[in-house]
Structure formats: structure tokens, C-alpha cells
């Protein structure tokens, strides 16, 4: 499976977040290119599909956003 510079946009509390996603030889990476969540880059993990990877990234970015803006309890509850 190969994915090169796939762009995905989503919202967190009215703020647009955009990621660039790559997958080469089963190695997943992503970088935030628009918005701010507290997480800049992610890599690793075993995912069966782009959809599964995107769902996990959205969780990670939502957690980070809530952690850095509202604290641990809010971040934990946001999952």
C-alpha cells in the first residue's frame, strides 16, 4: 500500500485542522499543515486502511487539543 501526500481536513471546536498523510511499505506518518493541536507529527502503528489511520489521528489530535487547552481531565473525557 502506498499513499503519498494525502490531505485530510477536520474540525475541532470550530478550528480547521489539516493533515498530510503518507504510507510507504506499511509505515504511516502524518504532519499537521494547518491549525494547532499540540501534536505536530505522528508516525508508526499498524493500520489496515487510510480510514482507520485517519480515525486514530483525529482522536490523537482531539486529545492533544483538549489537553493543552483545558487539561488532562477534559482531554480524557474528549475521547
N, C-alpha and C positions, 0 to 999 in steps of 0.2 A: 504494500500500500504506500502510495506517495502523495503527499499533499504539500503544496508549495504556496506560501503567502496567502492562505485563505483568510478573508476578513470576516469577522463576526461582530455585530453591534448588539448591545442590550442596554437596558436602563437599570439604574439603582437610584432610588429616591429622586427621580426626575433628572438625573445626570446621565448623559450618554457615555457609555464605555465602549471602546472598540479594541479588539484583539486581532493580531496577526498570528495565525496558527500554521505550523509546519509539522509534517510527519515524514521521516525518512528512515526506512528499514525498521519500522516499529518504534522509533524513538520520537516521542511527542515533545514539542516545545511551543510556547506561546509568549508573546510580548504585548503589553498594553501600549497602544499607539495614540489613544485619545481618552482623556479622563484620568481620574486619580482614585485609586482604591487603597493604596498602601502596598500592593503587590505589583511589581514591575514585570518580572519574567517568571515563567514556570517551565519545568521540564521533568521528564520521566513519567513513570506509571505505565500500566498495561491497560489499553482501552481497545475495545472491539470495533469502535466506529467513531467517526467525527462527532456524531450527535452525543455519544457518551462522554467524549472528551470535553465538548462544549458545556454540557451539564455540570461536570465536575469543576470546570474553570469558573463558571458562574457562581457556584457555591463558594469556591475559594475567594473570589473577588468580593462577593457579598459579605462573607465573614470578615475579611480584612477591612473593608469599608466600615462596617459596624464596629469592629474592634478599635480602629484608630479614631473614629468619631464619637463613639458612645461607650466604649469599654467592653470588657470581657463578657459580662452577663448579656448585654444586648447582642453581641456577636454570636454567642452560643444560642440564644433564642431565635436568631435570624435563620438558623439552619433548619 
